[in-house]
Each structure stands twice: as C-alpha cells, then as structure tokens.
C-alpha cells in the first residue's frame, strides 16, 4: 500500500481502494492522534455527501472511532464547510467528512478537521498514516462503559444554514437565483439558505440517488446551468460541486464567472469596506493574468502559492489575510469559515449585487479574463522534473514570454499524479497562444524523452 493521504485527505474507488477496513482504521488512528491530549471523552463529528458508498464508509468510521473510546456524532448529509464550522460551534475535538468532492460517484474520500475547523497539518496526517501502515502505536482498546458511542445531531443542517444566513445582513428579496446543486451535499442546504433569505429560487440537480452526484452537472459541468439561468430569467446562477466547498457562477447572459473573477469581485468589495487585510488577496500560480492586471489597477496586492487550497490557507493564516482561493471556485473567507464554502461565496456575491444595485455581469467586468491554453507534454514520471535543469527549455520559455511584452505569460509545471509536464500559456490572442503552447509542449517532449 502506498501513501494514503493526498492533498485533500484519503481518496479512492469506494470498496476497492477506499475499503470499509481502511475507513475503520482511519477512524481508529485519526481519533487517537487528534484527541490524544484530551482529558475528556473525545467528540468527533462525521458528515457525508450523497454517494452510494457514504453510508458504508460512515458505519466503518463510526466503529473505528468508538473502538478507541471516542463519541461519534453523526451530522448526516451536509456540506464539507458545515463540518468545519460545526466542529467549532459544538466544541468538538475533530470533524470528519466522507466525500470525494467533484469526483464521480464511484470514488469517495475521508478527510479530517481539527478542533478549530482546519484541515490537519502534514505531520499529523503522517502520524495517522504511520499507525495504519506500520503500527507504530498500540491503540487503546477500552471495554465496558468506556467504549465510545454513536449519537445523531438532528439540528446540524439548520444550525449551519442559520449561521450562513446571519453572515449577509440583508434579505435577498427581488433577486432571481438559479442553482445547480450537483445532486450533492448542497441539495438541501442551498435552498434552505437562499429561500430563507427571500430569493426567488430555480433549482436543478437537487434529487440525489447515490450515483448521480456530479454527473453532467455542478461546478465541473456548467453548460446546463448556463442555459437554465438565461431560460428562467435569473439574475445569477450558482453551481456547487459534490461537497459544496466550491462554487462557480453564471451571469444573467449565461457567461461563466470563475473563481478568479469571484475573488476579484469579493476583493474589491472588501477593500471598499476596509476589510481586505493587508490589502492582499491570496491566489495560486495558475490564476489568470487578468487577475494580476485587475489587482494592479485596483491597487490590491496578490500573494501567489502553488496549486491547492491547503497552500492558499497556509499563506492566509501565516500573514493574517482575509481572502484567498483558486480559479476552480474554492474561495476562503476567513472572517466566516476556515475552509472553502461554496454557499457562503454565493451569498457574498448576492449581497454585493443587492447593496450595489448592479447586475452580476457589471460586477464581473472588474476583471478581463485573458485566454488561457493548457497543453500536456508526455514525459515519464522519472523525467518530468528534469525540465527544471534543462537550460534549453528555460530559454524557450523566456523567449516565448518576451514576445508578449508583459501581456502574457508561460507557466510550466509537472503533474502531481500523471507522467506529464503541463504547459500553460496566457495572452490576448487565442490562436497565437495555442500554437505556442503546442510548440513548447512538443519541444519539452523532444528534450526529455
């Protein structure tokens, strides 16, 4: 068995890679590591998405948690950010989410939050993994009345949605909102929040059956929501992923508004209200060049991290920044929650629309998205990092970038999971940058193979 934890918990095909046995061990080891310093019976929250395998994995997790003497508190089907928030609200010792986010239904995942609602640091994940793979600790085996119990928190969803509603400060009457729930964890929460604030709601993909999560819908498949938003005359469309920690929007004309543009809208608003800490937004190295141009014009600083929301969050926490996120729609607003929250991000867009009186297309015009082309160079895993040492490749990248005269850029990076080097080129001319991306990818293949 290889390394268990990836950048977002443990994931795999349910019942073959992510088995009940592994879920049981994760429950045991996770509960032990996270709560080893507590002097009381540990309390661990468990939330899940709508996948057919989530019940099976939940049962195994509960057994593992209870076997080391902790209490397993079941929250039911609920968004990932709800678990982060409720872990703090309920003074729990940890939270666990059973979800594979935007992946197809046959996959599932398990990720942990600490008692502050943050994803676990690498060192803690390494300790959990070492217990499972190497048995470095003898885990406690309480008996009698010291065995852990399972409880159910019936009010979990309403406690979370009530909190979200409290973050807006305005009703949303007069706004027509189209919503794609991805047949996932937002299928109840989104309507509870938005209709509860008075928005006129039009909803699709809110009938999960265990196998239709993310299937041709949600934030990874925007086409249907684009048409639906226009057809029902909505002011905005909101699309969530399977566990509702991401959100992408659609304007009233059917145009997609990605995470970079959402951050630009939120950042300009926060700055105008004196709430953009350090006058800085944290983005990743693949954020659109148009984002940097917007930030320079609006006199906003941009801090860049490698791809991954955990790295965005680390930068935000280390410097005290309030806003960060990714192009994929994973937006972190630290004033309100410790992880990306799709419904929260959508609410903040609606609040800005309401208070400004502007259409979402007008707000999105704050940033021009420059064409972006991604091509893959097929390179063996053992050679995909060699581009860093190849001066010919470095010179080729510099030469192409120099041709843009500051209005384009070249980004080359290895894939974290496949035998590929990814080439991304941005610029104003789609046809030109496509030809340059193809040229560079072919050159990298020739040099490294």
C-alpha positions in Angstrom: 0.0 0.0 0.0 1.4 3.4 -1.0 0.9 6.7 0.7 -2.7 7.2 2.0 -3.1 11.0 2.3 -3.1 13.2 -0.8 -3.6 17.0 -0.9 -7.2 16.6 0.3 -7.4 13.6 2.6 -7.6 9.9 1.6 -9.4 9.2 -1.7 -10.0 6.2 -3.9 -12.6 4.0 -5.6 -15.0 3.0 -2.8 -14.9 -0.6 -1.6 -11.8 -1.5 -3.7 -9.3 1.2 -2.8 -11.1 3.0 0.0 -12.5 0.0 1.8 -14.5 -0.3 5.0 -11.4 -1.8 6.6 -9.4 1.2 5.7 -12.1 3.5 6.9 -12.3 1.7 10.2 -8.5 2.1 10.7 -8.7 5.8 9.7 -11.4 6.2 12.4 -9.3 4.5 15.0 -6.0 6.1 14.2 -7.5 9.5 13.4 -9.4 9.6 16.7 -6.4 8.5 18.6 -3.9 11.0 17.1 -6.2 14.1 17.0 -7.6 13.6 20.6 -4.6 12.1 22.4 -4.1 15.2 24.5 -7.7 15.5 25.7 -8.7 14.8 29.3 -12.3 14.0 28.5 -14.3 11.6 26.3 -13.4 12.9 22.8 -16.2 14.0 20.5 -15.8 13.6 16.7 -18.3 14.9 14.2 -19.0 13.0 10.9 -20.6 14.5 7.8 -21.1 12.9 4.4 -22.2 13.6 0.9 -24.8 11.8 -1.2 -22.6 9.0 -2.7 -24.0 5.5 -2.5 -20.8 4.4 -0.6 -21.0 7.1 2.0 -23.3 5.1 4.4 -21.0 2.1 4.2 -17.9 4.2 5.0 -19.7 6.1 7.7 -20.5 2.9 9.5 -16.9 1.7 9.4 -15.6 5.1 10.6 -18.1 5.1 13.5 -16.9 1.7 14.5 -13.3 2.8 14.4 -13.9 6.0 16.4 -16.0 4.2 19.1 -13.4 1.4 19.4 -10.9 3.8 20.9 -13.4 5.3 23.3 -14.5 8.4 21.4 -18.0 9.6 20.7 -19.0 9.7 17.0 -21.6 12.4 16.3 -23.4 11.9 13.0 -24.4 15.0 11.2 -26.0 13.3 8.1 -25.6 14.6 4.5 -24.1 18.1 4.9 -21.6 20.3 3.1 -17.9 19.9 3.9 -17.6 23.6 5.2 -20.5 22.8 7.6 -18.4 20.2 9.3 -15.6 22.7 9.8 -18.0 25.3 11.2 -19.9 22.9 13.4 -16.7 21.4 14.9 -16.1 24.8 16.4 -19.8 25.5 17.3 -20.2 22.2 19.1 -16.8 22.4 20.8 -16.0 19.0 19.2 -12.4 17.6 19.2 -12.4 16.9 15.5 -14.5 16.6 12.4 -14.5 14.0 9.6 -16.0 14.4 6.1 -16.8 11.5 3.8 -16.7 12.9 0.3 -14.7 12.8 -2.9 -15.7 16.4 -3.8 -16.1 16.9 -7.5 -15.1 13.3 -8.5 -17.5 10.8 -10.0 -19.8 8.8 -7.7 -17.7 5.6 -7.6 -14.9 7.5 -5.8 -15.1 8.5 -2.2 -12.8 10.1 0.4 -12.2 10.8 4.1 -10.7 14.0 5.4 -10.3 15.3 8.9 -10.6 18.7 10.5 -9.0 19.6 13.9 -11.0 21.2 16.7 -10.6 24.7 15.1 -12.0 23.5 11.8 -8.8 23.4 9.9 -7.5 20.6 7.8 -4.8 18.6 9.5 -1.2 19.5 9.1 1.1 17.1 7.2 2.8 15.9 10.4 -0.5 14.8 11.9 -1.5 13.0 8.7 1.9 11.3 8.6 1.3 10.1 12.2 -2.1 8.7 11.4 -0.7 7.0 8.3 2.3 5.5 10.2 -0.1 3.9 12.7 -2.2 2.3 9.9 0.7 1.2 7.7 3.4 0.4 10.3 1.6 0.0 13.6 3.9 2.4 15.4 1.5 2.8 18.4 -0.5 0.3 20.4 -4.0 1.8 20.2 -6.2 1.9 23.3 -8.9 -0.8 23.5 -11.4 0.3 26.1 -14.0 -2.1 27.3 -17.2 -1.9 29.3 -18.7 1.5 29.8 -15.6 3.1 28.3 -16.4 2.1 24.7 -17.4 5.0 22.6 -21.0 5.7 21.5 -22.7 7.0 18.4 -25.1 10.0 18.6 -27.0 11.9 16.0 -27.2 15.7 15.8 -30.6 16.4 14.3 -30.2 20.1 14.1 -26.8 20.1 12.3 -28.1 21.3 8.9 -30.3 24.1 10.4 -27.5 25.2 12.7 -25.2 25.6 9.7 -27.7 27.3 7.4 -28.9 29.7 10.2 -25.2 30.7 10.5 -24.8 31.3 6.8 -28.0 33.5 6.7 -26.5 35.6 9.6 -23.4 36.5 7.5 -25.4 38.5 4.9 -27.2 41.2 6.9 -29.8 41.8 4.2 -32.7 39.9 2.7 -32.4 38.8 -0.9 -35.9 39.7 -2.0 -36.1 40.7 -5.6 -33.2 38.6 -6.7 -33.9 35.6 -9.0 -31.3 32.9 -8.4 -30.7 29.7 -10.5 -28.9 26.9 -8.6 -27.2 23.7 -9.6 -26.7 21.5 -6.5 -24.7 18.8 -8.4 -27.0 16.2 -6.7 -24.6 16.5 -3.8 -24.3 17.8 -0.3 -25.9 21.2 -1.1 -29.2 19.7 -2.3 -31.0 20.8 0.9 -28.7 23.4 2.4 -28.6 25.8 -0.6 -32.4 26.1 -0.8 -32.7 26.4 3.0 -30.4 29.4 2.9 -31.4 31.2 -0.3 -35.2 30.8 0.0 -34.9 31.6 3.7 -33.4 35.0 2.8 -36.2 35.6 0.3 -34.6 34.9 -3.0 -36.7 33.6 -5.9 -35.2 30.2 -6.5 -34.9 28.0 -9.5 -33.1 24.7 -8.7 -31.8 21.9 -10.8 -29.9 18.7 -9.9 -31.2 18.6 -6.3 -32.5 15.0 -6.4 -29.5 12.8 -5.4 -29.9 9.0 -5.9 -26.4 7.9 -4.8 -25.0 7.6 -8.3 -25.8 10.9 -10.0 -23.6 13.2 -7.9 -21.5 15.5 -10.2 -22.9 13.6 -13.3 -23.0 16.1 -16.0 -23.8 18.8 -13.5 -22.4 21.1 -10.8 -19.3 23.3 -11.0 -17.4 20.9 -13.3 -20.2 20.9 -15.9 -21.6 24.4 -16.3 -23.3 24.1 -19.6 -26.8 23.2 -18.4 -26.8 26.0 -15.7 -25.7 28.5 -18.3 -28.8 27.7 -20.4 -31.1 27.4 -17.4 -30.1 30.7 -16.0 -31.0 32.5 -19.2 -34.1 30.5 -19.8 -35.6 31.3 -16.4 -34.6 34.9 -16.5 -32.4 34.6 -13.4 -30.1 37.4 -12.2 -27.4 34.9 -11.4 -26.6 31.2 -11.5 -24.7 29.4 -8.8 -23.1 25.9 -9.3 -21.7 23.8 -6.5 -19.5 20.7 -6.5 -20.4 17.5 -4.7 -19.4 18.6 -1.2 -20.3 22.3 -1.8 -16.9 23.7 -0.8 -16.6 25.2 -4.3 -18.9 27.5 -6.3 -18.7 28.9 -9.8 -21.3 31.5 -11.0 -23.1 32.3 -14.3 -24.2 35.9 -15.2 -27.6 36.8 -16.5 -26.4 36.4 -20.0 -25.1 32.8 -19.4 -21.4 33.6 -19.2 -19.4 31.6 -16.6 -17.8 33.6 -13.8 -14.8 31.6 -12.5 -13.0 31.6 -9.1 -10.6 34.3 -10.2 -13.4 36.7 -11.1 -15.3 35.9 -8.0 -12.2 36.7 -5.9 -11.8 40.0 -7.8 -15.4 41.0 -7.0 -15.2 40.0 -3.4 -11.7 41.6 -3.0 -12.8 45.0 -4.4 -15.8 44.9 -2.1 -13.8 44.0 1.0 -11.3 46.8 0.1 -14.0 49.4 -0.2 -15.2 48.4 3.3 -11.8 48.4 4.9 -11.9 44.6 5.4 -9.2 43.4 2.9 -6.5 42.6 5.4 -3.1 43.6 4.3 -4.8 44.9 1.1 -3.9 41.4 -0.2 -5.7 38.5 -2.0 -4.0 35.1 -2.0 -4.2 33.2 -5.3 -2.3 30.4 -7.0 0.3 30.4 -9.7 -2.3 29.3 -12.3 -4.7 32.2 -11.6 -5.4 34.2 -14.8 -3.1 37.0 -15.8 -6.2 39.2 -16.0 -6.4 38.8 -12.2 -3.0 40.4 -11.8 -3.9 43.2 -14.2 -7.1 43.9 -12.2 -5.2 43.9 -8.9 -2.6 46.4 -10.1 -5.4 48.7 -11.4 -7.3 48.4 -8.1 -4.1 48.8 -6.0 -4.5 45.4 -4.5 -1.6 43.1 -3.7 -1.6 39.4 -4.8 0.3 36.7 -2.9 0.8 33.5 -5.0 1.0 29.9 -3.8 1.3 26.6 -5.6 -1.9 24.9 -6.6 -4.0 23.5 -3.7 -6.4 25.2 -1.3 -4.4 24.0 1.7 -1.4 26.1 0.5 -3.7 29.1 0.0 -4.9 28.7 3.5 -1.4 28.3 4.9 -0.4 31.6 3.3 -3.6 33.3 4.6 -3.0 32.1 8.2 0.7 32.9 8.2 0.1 36.6 7.2 -3.4 37.1 8.5 -5.1 37.6 5.1 -8.9 37.6 4.8 -9.5 36.4 1.3 -7.9 33.7 -0.9 -8.8 31.0 -3.4 -8.5 29.2 -6.6 -9.8 29.5 -10.2 -11.8 26.3 -9.6 -14.1 28.2 -7.3 -12.6 27.2 -3.9 -12.9 30.6 -2.1 -11.8 31.0 1.5 -13.3 33.9 3.5 -11.6 33.6 6.9 -13.9 36.1 8.6 -16.6 33.4 8.3 -15.1 30.0 7.9 -11.8 28.1 7.9 -12.2 26.4 4.6 -13.8 27.0 1.2 -17.5 27.4 1.3 -19.5 27.5 -1.9 -22.8 28.6 -0.4 -21.1 31.3 1.6 -19.3 32.6 -1.5 -22.5 32.7 -3.4 -24.2 34.6 -0.6 -21.5 37.2 -0.6 -21.9 37.8 -4.4 -25.7 38.2 -3.8 -25.1 40.6 -1.0 -22.9 42.8 -3.3 -25.5 42.7 -6.0 -28.2 43.7 -3.6 -26.2 46.6 -1.9 -24.7 47.9 -5.2 -27.8 47.5 -7.3 -25.5 46.2 -10.1 -26.0 43.2 -12.3 -23.5 40.4 -11.8 -22.2 41.0 -15.3 -21.4 44.6 -14.4 -19.6 43.4 -11.2 -17.7 40.8 -13.2 -16.4 43.4 -15.6 -13.9 44.4 -12.9 -11.6 41.7 -14.4 -11.0 40.8 -18.0 -10.2 37.1 -18.3 -7.3 36.6 -20.8 -7.3 33.5 -23.0 -5.5 30.6 -21.3 -4.3 27.4 -23.1 -3.2 24.2 -21.4 -1.2 21.5 -23.2 0.4 18.4 -21.9 3.9 17.1 -22.7 4.0 13.3 -22.2 7.1 12.7 -20.1 7.9 9.6 -18.0 7.5 10.1 -14.2 11.2 9.8 -13.6 12.0 12.6 -16.0 9.1 15.0 -15.5 11.1 17.2 -13.1 14.1 17.4 -15.3 12.8 20.4 -17.2 13.9 22.5 -14.2 17.5 21.6 -15.1 17.3 22.0 -18.9 18.6 25.4 -19.9 17.2 24.9 -23.5 13.7 24.6 -22.1 14.2 27.5 -19.8 15.4 29.7 -22.7 12.5 28.6 -24.9 10.1 29.7 -22.1 11.8 33.0 -21.7 11.8 33.7 -25.4 8.1 33.0 -25.8 7.3 35.1 -22.7 9.4 38.0 -24.1 7.2 38.1 -27.2 4.2 39.1 -25.1 5.8 42.3 -23.8 4.1 42.0 -20.4 0.7 41.0 -21.7 1.1 37.2 -21.5 3.0 34.5 -19.6 4.3 31.0 -19.7 3.9 28.5 -16.8 5.4 25.0 -16.9 4.8 22.5 -14.1 4.9 18.7 -13.6 1.6 16.9 -13.0 1.3 15.6 -9.4 -0.4 12.4 -10.5 0.4 11.6 -14.1 3.5 11.3 -16.3 3.0 14.7 -17.8 4.6 18.2 -17.8 1.8 20.8 -18.1 2.3 23.8 -20.3 0.1 26.8 -19.7 0.3 30.0 -21.8 -1.8 33.1 -21.5 -2.2 36.0 -23.8 -4.7 38.1 -25.7 -4.7 36.1 -29.0 -6.2 32.6 -28.6 -4.9 31.2 -31.8 -1.4 32.5 -31.3 -1.0 31.2 -27.7 -2.4 27.8 -28.7 0.2 27.5 -31.4 2.9 28.5 -28.9 1.7 26.0 -26.3 1.7 23.2 -28.8 5.2 24.2 -29.9 6.5 24.3 -26.3 4.9 21.0 -25.3 6.5 19.3 -28.3 9.9 20.8 -27.5 9.7 19.6 -23.9 8.8 16.1 -25.1 11.8 16.1 -27.5 14.2 17.3 -24.9 13.1 15.0 -22.0 12.3 11.8 -23.9 
